[in-house]
Amino acid sequence: MQKKHSIAFTEVTPTAKIAADTHGGRAKCLQRLIRLDLPVPRTIALPFEAVHALAAGEMLDMKRLLAPFGPDALLSVRPSSEDPDWGGPGAILNIGMNDARHAALSRSLGREAATALYLRFVQAFAVHVARLDAEMFDQRGEDGEAALAAALAAYEAETDEQFPQDPAHQLSEVLRSMARAWEGTSARLLRQARGAPADAGLGLVVQQMALGVGPGESGSGVIQFIDETTGEPCIKGRYLSQSQGRDALVQSKGALYLTKDPRGPSLEERAPECFTALIEYGRTIRTRLREEMQIEFTIENGRLHVLDAVRLRRSPRALLRSVVALAEDGIIPREEALCRIDPHALTELLHPQIDPEAPREVLLEGLGASPGAATGRIVFTAEAAQAAEAQGEGAILVRRETTPEDVRGMHAARGVLTEKGGMTSHAAVIARGIGVPCIVGASAMSLDLREHRITLEDGRVLGEGDLITIDGTSGEVLGGAVPLLEPALDDAFNSLMRWADAARDIGIRANADTPGDARMARTFAAEGIGLCRTEHMFFEEDRLTLMREMIFADAPEDRAAVLERLLPLQRADFEELFEIMQGQPVCIRLFDPPLHEFLPATREGLRELAEALDLPLSDVTRRVEALKEFNPMLGMRGVRLGITIPEIYDMQARAIFEATAEIARKGGTVVPEIMIPLVSARREVEIVKTRIDSTAAAVRTETGQDFAWRLGVMVETPRAALRAGDIAPNAEFLSFGTNDLTQMAYGLSRDDAGRFMSQYVRLGVFDEDPFHRLDTEGVGELLMIGAERGRAARGDVVLAVCGEHGGNPESIEFCRKAGFDYVSCSPFRVPVARLAAAQFALREAAGRKKSKLSQRLMEVFARPAE
Amino acid sequence: MQKKHSIAFTEVTPTAKIAADTHGGRAKCLQRLIRLDLPVPRTIALPFEAVHALAAGEMLDMKRLLAPFGPDALLSVRPSSEDPDWGGPGAILNIGMNDARHAALSRSLGREAATALYLRFVQAFAVHVARLDAEMFDQRGEDGEAALAAALAAYEAETDEQFPQDPAHQLSEVLRSMARAWEGTSARLLRQARGAPADAGLGLVVQQMALGVGPGESGSGVIQFIDETTGEPCIKGRYLSQSQGRDALVQSKGALYLTKDPRGPSLEERAPECFTALIEYGRTIRTRLREEMQIEFTIENGRLHVLDAVRLRRSPRALLRSVVALAEDGIIPREEALCRIDPHALTELLHPQIDPEAPREVLLEGLGASPGAATGRIVFTAEAAQAAEAQGEGAILVRRETTPEDVRGMHAARGVLTEKGGMTSHAAVIARGIGVPCIVGASAMSLDLREHRITLEDGRVLGEGDLITIDGTSGEVLGGAVPLLEPALDDAFNSLMRWADAARDIGIRANADTPGDARMARTFAAEGIGLCRTEHMFFEEDRLTLMREMIFADAPEDRAAVLERLLPLQRADFEELFEIMQGQPVCIRLFDPPLHEFLPATREGLRELAEALDLPLSDVTRRVEALKEFNPMLGMRGVRLGITIPEIYDMQARAIFEATAEIARKGGTVVPEIMIPLVSARREVEIVKTRIDSTAAAVRTETGQDFAWRLGVMVETPRAALRAGDIAPNAEFLSFGTNDLTQMAYGLSRDDAGRFMSQYVRLGVFDEDPFHRLDTEGVGELLMIGAERGRAARGDVVLAVCGEHGGNPESIEFCRKAGFDYVSCSPFRVPVARLAAAQFALREAAGRKKSKLSQRLMEVFARPAE
């Protein structure tokens, strides 16, 4: 039994009590337009609770609802959810049309126009309210009169009732139907996927129709004032005579340009006064609503009505440009501009992107592991990638998975594609670090590395030299060359970054292993290098041979002799890095990987090595076998090598100090930071520190140069975090390596996690891949414990996070709260990190001040910008 | 300049103030003998501070020191350190001998006896006091008179002084020399190695000589009342006429048996009264000194003197037997008996040992990784070991290192020898678990597995079938068969264990994977099984094939079908286990290892597998390759398999429940405990729990049997420890796997740590191998955090530690303090654990009561028993 109840609703007037969180964003926006004196047709807003009551079966006082509108008014109903992005049921127009009005309007507007209005309503009512089969009401191609008759007949046949003629009954049914649609399961799931809470409410807006059909200039259109892809100012939109709603966007035939255009007629010419008014309205709306909006308008017999205005959907680059423009025009404060950009969206701006307009022939899909797009010819080896680069040809390196030996090839390639691996596989991590687009885990391809051939699932074969384009953002591999959009490091980007730096209160450094990385770090304005991994320096051809000689040396003296030959090369590496980073700190991690990574894995490689070292193959094979490890991640690496084969760290420390002294000699300054990896006990630090101290003293004496340097520890074992109080007295800084810390806290190798991580996330076992987003509950607690104990033992210890997580906004927030001094991340994550850090600082300030401004900021922060 | 000072000393009388920690153990013991009215010659004790002052150059009031002794007395000086085991300088006898007394004693004792006394003193003084070259004073073979003359001449030639004639000067020099020897570096290092503190003091005992030379029955000897190897009561010792000190032990020629003996003359016959008195004294000493002592005695012209009594050095089994006898005779309380045995020493009693008397030809040395000795013929494969066992022949399995595929071979072998690996390698852990003697890391052998040949460093070659004996305690590999002592699970052992169980307050379970292990667990009176690893069950020939089929199955239904065939085998495993363990809890860990452990590693194995599965070799190779992992320890194993391939756990749960129901049907009871391995997040437990719950319900319905069971979690990742509060609500017990927890806390694989662990311990980087002794600071904190949070979330959660550390006394102490309910360890560690747990409980009780008894117990606890 239906309950009779007085459901509240409000006419939208400048003073009515209407808010986004009670009546929805559309109702609120319409009120704003009305306050700006824009010609908005009469509108009534139903709040969330009214719609909820309707869905529950309560009745509406239709007489009261209809009273404000004239007896002959046609009405529209549109959804008004709290956030327009959450969607809602489609608008229904021309409510009130029935046989009588059809006859009346035929007289005033002409038969054709009246019929179009009636037909549109019958179709919408039948399909969306009465839930009849849409196909039966698809009367396209038929003449208007016949179509209307057919639609009315179909309605009667299907429902055994005449099409409802009472406008009050029509409106009541439309409202109830839209209310129920919102409560349906699939609608709820859809809006939840868009970020809405489970109990999000729906408001409805009942508006008097401005008819876009009839005599004089009548029609409808939309207008916007910037390009939604580039963000450049322009007047853009469509207008279609004798149309309603957003018809102009759907039906291009006969649509008018807005501004004068050599290609055809324009609204500017057809209805210059309306056009001028629209431009004026647009300016007012932008200034007063403080946003780039798209305006929906109707001209009824030469008279302009503004029906609605919605936030313009923009590409990330257009959003950034328009938001910065709002701030530069003094419409919004810079702080608000900063908070309107989702930091993650910046990533897209730093890399070329596939033109969204371009056609895509998708050959294959994998995981988009390093963003950006690249076109190149397929190569299957690192050497081929380098050869291609040398010839100025772009290559896409295709591997089953990558190893440290591939790194130089990855640098040379335009993009990387692997069959195996997850978001944190070697390929993914390295590619993100050096900013090369990368797709991993493209397991649907069958890779024949001997024949240099890829077989796709449909049997097609790709070979060496074939041209492909990879989209490291979406994970798609496309055939051939596809048009790309270049990165957008424009003035707007730079302004935003400058503002971010002024607002943030945690340092951002970059992880940079090579001079190229270091230059990138400077480009993105990182405050120094937070992690320079030195092992890559040993994979170059000439050095690799020396490394192998060193590994095969029997006595410490022999090892030292080989390392003596590596010293000048390593010193030159550091000098170049220091030159680039002049005036900024450079944190160098001492040699970390297990030695077997430097030894050949193939039989052929072993044979070559035996030849190079002039040893019997069996000897070489045995030594290589003996160095193999069950779990290399948990084996003889990091400081364990530094202690058992101290000559390596001795050489590295000397190279660092000699380079530092050389810079000092030339009048520059650099304060190198030396970081010991994989520490688990205090004594490890003491032993290494003693040797480094004495190397520093020796270099000071030898060169006659004085220089400063700092020693720190990379906290990447759970034990080091727990024992940070022990360790800190010997460490001027503690830099938390969250990758390894995550591996060890979970007992999960990032290289092996790929096989089940997606399933784990899908089943909700993990909320998210902990290698992707910092696990604040587990790994985060280790960080907190380490930071707290480290600082308790040494008040001035510098605390940092380096590694993949460093650039993630969530990690930055966590680190700020835990009192860390800086985070370090891939150069390409630096802008993201700078913006995210600024947002957190502003958010905190807003929370502290509780001023009006900050209240408003809080509203903005409460949900992500588009 | 030497200072003159009055240094304190005391004559040893029943009422003198003498204590072991001021005057040393020997002085204290002599006082006790005097209190018992034993004929101890007059004795003066110099306390530690006196000896320290002497060494520092202070002077002694010799007149006062010598006063109590008659003017013609000869004196001895012996060391008296706080603990006799710490050693000290050798005794010096016959102080006071000079030319005049030589002449006088020649008259009273005869020339020969007097000369012997003088010569002995001159030699000792020259070598130990004047520090002259010992070779010059080695006058063996010369006639007494000539020897004395030569010694005096040599002294004069070397020192340019006459041999000192003043008894006061002689004694003063002897005392100072012994004082200084104690302070020397090498003496200090030696006693520190024996457990003495750096500042341990030395007391000295000056005693009037009872001369063992001269007229009538004169001589010296030692006597003890049990066998020092077996602990059996007996009268054992030697007596030598016309001798001094412990000569009877050194020089067997002419020595007498103590009791009547068909082989020769005896003291019992030669001096029956002295003999009877000695037996009586022995009884008194044992009762009143509450210890098995060895008595040093001298007969001077038919009169018996007791010079000294020292704690008898015994083998572990003799110690145990004698201590239990003391308790059973009511001489010491059982609690004290329990505290006198070092739990570690029990290990030796549980395994055959190489007879310490037997000659040893050491071929090779490695790390003694699993105690006990075994003789057998060399085999190089697990299959050969099984074949040898089938033929009733003992085999020693020699491998480079072992893998899970070798486990059955290890069960079949008498002993295991590997070239690689450390104390926690696969071979070591498994061998300890199943109680098979094992030596690992015998890297000096060159192993040719193709030719089935071992080449030793000296070029000797051992082949298949050669007989060797391995000593898993010492790590020695001996040639041929060597006589062994059988294990000593005798009445004394059982009594001690019974007393321990009455005293301890933490549960002890055993890790047991097989029925054999389970029987062993019952033998050693474990309170149930704390860890039953199920993966071994899948390595048997018929099962391995099914496992491989399961791994190669494409669809869940196919996997389930194969597992259906494994179900009855697995059910039978559990039924057998439950039968053996009737009435005790059995904690079963669900399948844990990565699947690739079940796949062949060799090309031949792959070919066989392809044949068995009727698949192309390339397919099989590809699948096997695809399952390989970079870090298997951190990969797809444990609950990760349980979630991604749930059919395995489904089958195991069903097998467990069906076996439980079958036992119930037969009228028995068993409460299986099901443990989920490698958990890192709450949701993992929830998902597995849901499936197991429904399997239990299904089996209840199908069988009509009701049964109880418990679900728990193995906490072996740091994250699981940190999140124990999250996990406990779904877990009735939390069992901490300290092996994996150690691996992950340190970021250190136990399989790979062997390469540098010894160096790390030697350099003091780690105090001890953390896989061997629980790292209480790091891993221990994770245990504490996990226990605390688990219990806070669920008050009745059962807390346990399983794995290698479980049986270590240090870990048991840690777990008791942290409030754990039980520890679980290898069956062979169970007795050690039971005793250690009892000691900790007694120690705590003693600390609480502070009674006299407990004070005394505390003294005993303060240092380990022999």
Interface residues (C-beta under 8 A of the other chain):
Chain A: E629 F630 N631 P632 M633 L634 G635 M636 R640 I643 T644 L678 S680 A681 R683 E684 I687 E716 T717 P718 R719 L722 R723 D740 Q743 M744 A745 Y746 G747 L748 S749 D751 D752 A753 R755 F756 Q759 Y760 L763 G764 V765 F766 D775 E777 G778 V779 E781 L782
Chain B: E629 F630 N631 P632 M633 L634 G635 M636 R640 I643 T644 L678 S680 A681 R683 E684 I687 E716 T717 P718 R719 L722 R723 D740 Q743 M744 A745 Y746 G747 L748 S749 D751 D752 A753 R755 F756 Q759 Y760 L763 G764 V765 F766 D775 E777 G778 V779 E781 L782
